[in-house]
Amino acid sequence: MQAAVVHPGDIEKALASPLARREIARADVDAVILPSATLTPAQRVSVYQNMYLLRMEEALGSDYPGLKHFLGDDAFFSLVRDYVQVHPSRSYTLNRLGDKLPDFVAVAPDVRRRDFCADLARLERALSQVFDAPETKALDASAIDAVAPEAWETARLTPIAAFRLLALRYPASAYMDTLDDEQHRHPPARRRDTYVAVYRREYSVYRHDLARGAHDLLADLVAGKPLGRAVAAALRRGGRKRPQPDDLFRWFRQWVAAGIFARVDL
């Protein structure tokens, strides 16, 4: 029954699939599944097969509400149907079902505004991953104060587990801000580079837009670059828009206050 339920396509193809036939020959289905007053044995199995796909759609819709909202119910269901044929559920939990959806969307031929949808899916995957990430204690003020001033140049900062940093080509975060707008006043899905930090603090997930300079500095720190080298690189980048030392200090204070760093290694 499981082999038939999880198989894509109609019930006849599912019952004729090699996996299903390895369990029971097609001719014997009527012998092990009784008919009802209105349904044949195959039709009764198809009820569960159809509900399985609906459950996949429900799970992915909860993780990707922005993508579902943008595409609409019918187009999103078609996307889920195609996606689970390529990436079926392989885990006891549906939390990981959508891990490959952004990559799938990026090459899917029938998705409207595909590049925008791929960025939107990347952002929503980050939100989902941060929500499920293990809890790690953040650096507090006392840990920061304990670091000698001369040690900061070679210090390396490690982010908490519930942290993701994204560089996007479209304003996906701005679109997420308008999901509850009853007037459907959404920002246009036009190309505009945006940068977003996603993290969880206690029981809340936060999504903050970043300036390009802040993103680049934070990316260097998250990659393990020593603070002195990361700061020097930040001050060289950006041309006329390069950040000033005051900007760097302000960003660093904000990140520490937000609790996105878990450890400082000297």
C-alpha positions as CSV (number, residue, x, y, z in Angstrom):
1,M,0.0,0.0,0.0
2,Q,2.8,2.4,0.8
3,A,4.5,1.7,-2.6
4,A,1.2,2.7,-4.3
5,V,0.5,5.7,-2.0
6,V,3.8,7.4,-2.5
7,H,4.1,6.8,-6.3
8,P,3.4,9.9,-8.5
9,G,0.9,9.8,-11.3
10,D,-2.5,8.1,-11.4
11,I,-3.4,5.0,-9.3
12,E,-3.1,2.6,-12.3
13,K,0.5,3.6,-12.9
14,A,1.2,3.4,-9.2
15,L,-0.2,-0.1,-8.9
16,A,1.8,-1.1,-12.0
17,S,5.1,0.4,-10.8
18,P,8.0,-2.0,-10.2
19,L,8.1,-1.4,-6.5
20,A,4.4,-2.1,-6.1
21,R,4.5,-5.1,-8.3
22,R,7.4,-6.5,-6.3
23,E,5.1,-6.5,-3.3
24,I,1.9,-7.7,-4.9
25,A,0.9,-8.5,-8.5
26,R,-1.6,-6.1,-10.1
27,A,-4.1,-9.0,-10.5
28,D,-4.1,-9.7,-6.8
29,V,-5.0,-6.2,-5.6
30,D,-8.7,-7.0,-5.6
31,A,-7.9,-10.0,-3.4
32,V,-6.3,-8.0,-0.6
33,I,-8.3,-4.7,-0.8
34,L,-12.1,-5.0,-0.5
35,P,-14.4,-2.8,-2.5
36,S,-16.8,-0.4,-0.8
37,A,-20.4,0.2,-1.9
38,T,-19.2,2.9,-4.4
39,L,-15.5,2.4,-4.9
40,T,-13.3,-0.3,-6.4
41,P,-10.2,-1.6,-4.5
42,A,-7.9,0.5,-6.7
43,Q,-10.1,3.6,-6.2
44,R,-10.0,3.1,-2.4
45,V,-6.2,3.1,-2.5
46,S,-6.2,6.2,-4.7
47,V,-8.0,8.1,-1.9
48,Y,-4.8,7.7,0.2
49,Q,-2.5,8.3,-2.8
50,N,-4.3,11.6,-3.5
51,M,-4.2,12.6,0.2
52,Y,-0.4,11.9,0.3
53,L,0.3,14.6,-2.3
54,L,-2.1,17.0,-0.5
55,R,-0.1,16.4,2.6
56,M,3.1,17.3,0.8
57,E,1.5,20.5,-0.5
58,E,0.3,21.4,3.0
59,A,3.8,20.9,4.4
60,L,5.6,22.9,1.7
61,G,2.9,25.6,1.9
62,S,3.6,26.1,5.6
63,D,7.4,26.5,4.9
64,Y,7.0,28.6,1.7
65,P,3.9,30.8,2.3
66,G,5.4,33.7,0.3
67,L,6.1,31.5,-2.8
68,K,2.6,30.0,-2.6
69,H,1.1,33.4,-2.3
70,F,3.0,34.7,-5.3
71,L,2.3,31.7,-7.6
72,G,-1.3,31.1,-6.4
73,D,-2.8,27.9,-5.2
74,D,-3.0,26.0,-8.5
75,A,0.5,26.9,-9.7
76,F,2.0,26.1,-6.3
77,F,0.2,22.7,-6.3
78,S,1.6,21.9,-9.7
79,L,5.1,22.9,-8.5
80,V,4.8,20.6,-5.5
81,R,3.6,17.7,-7.7
82,D,6.6,18.1,-9.9
83,Y,9.0,18.6,-7.0
84,V,8.0,15.6,-5.0
85,Q,8.4,13.3,-8.0
86,V,12.1,14.4,-8.2
87,H,12.6,14.9,-4.4
88,P,10.2,12.6,-2.5
89,S,10.1,12.6,1.2
90,R,12.9,10.4,2.6
91,S,12.6,11.3,6.3
92,Y,10.4,10.6,9.3
93,T,9.8,14.4,9.4
94,L,8.5,16.7,6.8
95,N,10.7,19.5,8.1
96,R,13.4,18.6,5.5
97,L,11.0,18.0,2.6
98,G,11.6,21.5,1.1
99,D,15.3,21.7,1.5
100,K,15.9,21.4,-2.3
101,L,12.9,23.4,-3.4
102,P,14.8,26.7,-4.1
103,D,17.3,24.8,-6.3
104,F,14.4,23.1,-8.1
105,V,12.5,26.4,-8.6
106,A,15.7,28.0,-10.1
107,V,15.5,25.6,-13.1
108,A,11.8,24.7,-13.2
109,P,10.6,25.6,-16.8
110,D,7.0,26.5,-15.9
111,V,7.4,28.8,-12.9
112,R,6.3,32.4,-13.4
113,R,9.0,35.0,-12.7
114,R,11.3,32.1,-11.9
115,D,14.4,34.1,-10.8
116,F,12.3,36.1,-8.3
117,C,10.6,32.9,-7.0
118,A,14.0,31.2,-6.5
119,D,15.2,34.1,-4.3
120,L,11.9,34.1,-2.4
121,A,12.3,30.3,-1.8
122,R,15.9,30.8,-0.7
123,L,14.7,33.3,1.9
124,E,11.9,31.1,3.1
125,R,14.2,28.1,3.3
126,A,16.5,30.2,5.5
127,L,13.6,31.1,7.8
128,S,12.6,27.5,8.1
129,Q,16.2,26.3,8.8
130,V,16.7,29.0,11.4
131,F,13.4,28.1,13.1
132,D,14.5,24.4,13.4
133,A,18.2,25.0,14.2
134,P,19.5,23.9,17.6
135,E,19.8,26.4,20.4
136,T,23.2,27.8,21.0
137,K,24.1,30.4,23.7
138,A,25.0,33.8,22.4
139,L,27.9,35.9,23.5
140,D,27.0,38.3,26.2
141,A,28.5,41.7,27.2
142,S,30.7,40.1,29.8
143,A,32.4,37.8,27.3
144,I,33.0,40.8,25.0
145,D,34.4,42.9,27.8
146,A,36.7,40.1,28.8
147,V,38.6,40.3,25.5
148,A,41.7,42.5,25.7
149,P,41.7,45.3,23.1
150,E,44.9,44.1,21.5
151,A,43.4,40.7,21.0
152,W,40.6,41.8,18.8
153,E,42.6,42.1,15.6
154,T,43.2,38.4,15.3
155,A,39.9,37.3,17.0
156,R,37.6,35.1,15.0
157,L,33.8,35.1,15.6
158,T,31.5,32.1,15.2
159,P,27.8,32.7,14.6
160,I,25.0,30.9,16.4
161,A,23.5,27.8,14.7
162,A,20.2,29.6,14.1
163,F,21.7,32.2,11.7
164,R,21.7,32.5,7.9
165,L,23.1,35.3,5.7
166,L,21.7,35.8,2.2
167,A,22.6,37.9,-0.9
168,L,19.6,38.1,-3.1
169,R,19.0,39.5,-6.6
170,Y,15.4,40.4,-5.9
171,P,13.6,42.2,-3.0
172,A,12.2,38.9,-1.6
173,S,12.3,40.3,2.0
174,A,10.2,43.3,1.0
175,Y,7.7,41.0,-0.6
176,M,7.5,38.9,2.6
177,D,6.7,42.1,4.5
178,T,3.5,42.5,2.5
179,L,2.0,39.0,2.7
180,D,-0.7,40.2,5.0
181,D,-1.6,43.3,3.0
182,E,-5.3,42.9,2.2
183,Q,-4.9,45.4,-0.6
184,H,-2.3,43.2,-2.3
185,R,0.2,46.1,-2.4
186,H,3.3,44.1,-3.1
187,P,6.7,45.5,-4.3
188,P,7.4,44.8,-8.0
189,A,9.4,41.6,-8.6
190,R,12.1,43.6,-10.4
191,R,15.8,43.0,-10.1
192,R,17.4,44.8,-7.1
193,D,20.2,43.4,-5.1
194,T,19.3,43.0,-1.4
195,Y,21.0,41.5,1.6
196,V,19.3,39.8,4.5
197,A,20.3,38.4,7.9
198,V,18.0,35.7,9.4
199,Y,18.4,34.5,13.0
200,R,16.5,33.2,15.9
201,R,16.6,34.6,19.4
202,E,14.9,32.7,22.1
203,Y,11.6,31.7,20.4
204,S,11.4,34.4,17.7
205,V,12.8,34.4,14.2
206,Y,14.0,37.8,12.9
207,R,14.7,39.0,9.4
208,H,16.8,42.1,8.9
209,D,17.8,43.9,5.7
210,L,21.4,44.8,5.5
211,A,23.5,47.4,3.6
212,R,25.9,45.9,1.1
213,G,28.9,46.8,3.2
214,A,27.3,45.3,6.4
215,H,26.6,42.1,4.5
216,D,30.2,41.8,3.1
217,L,31.7,42.4,6.5
218,L,29.4,39.9,8.2
219,A,30.1,37.4,5.5
220,D,33.8,37.6,6.1
221,L,33.3,37.2,9.8
222,V,31.0,34.2,9.4
223,A,33.5,32.6,7.0
224,G,36.1,32.8,9.9
225,K,38.2,35.7,8.7
226,P,40.0,37.4,11.6
227,L,38.3,40.6,12.7
228,G,41.2,42.9,11.8
229,R,41.4,41.5,8.2
230,A,37.7,41.6,7.8
231,V,37.5,45.3,9.0
232,A,40.4,46.2,6.7
233,A,38.7,44.6,3.7
234,A,35.4,46.4,4.6
235,L,37.2,49.8,4.6
236,R,38.7,49.1,1.2
237,R,35.4,48.1,-0.5
238,G,32.6,50.1,-1.9
239,G,34.2,53.0,-3.6
240,R,32.4,56.2,-2.7
241,K,29.9,54.1,-0.7
242,R,32.6,52.5,1.3
243,P,31.6,52.2,5.0
244,Q,33.2,54.5,7.6
245,P,34.7,53.3,10.9
246,D,31.7,54.6,12.7
247,D,29.5,52.4,10.5
248,L,31.5,49.3,11.4
249,F,31.4,49.9,15.1
250,R,27.6,50.5,14.9
251,W,27.0,47.3,13.0
252,F,29.2,45.3,15.3
253,R,27.3,46.6,18.4
254,Q,24.0,45.8,16.7
255,W,25.1,42.2,15.9
256,V,26.3,41.5,19.4
257,A,23.1,43.0,20.8
258,A,21.1,40.8,18.5
259,G,22.9,37.7,19.8
260,I,24.1,36.3,16.4
261,F,27.6,35.4,17.6
262,A,28.1,32.3,19.8
263,R,31.8,32.4,20.4
264,V,35.0,34.5,20.0
265,D,38.2,32.6,19.5
266,L,41.5,34.4,20.3
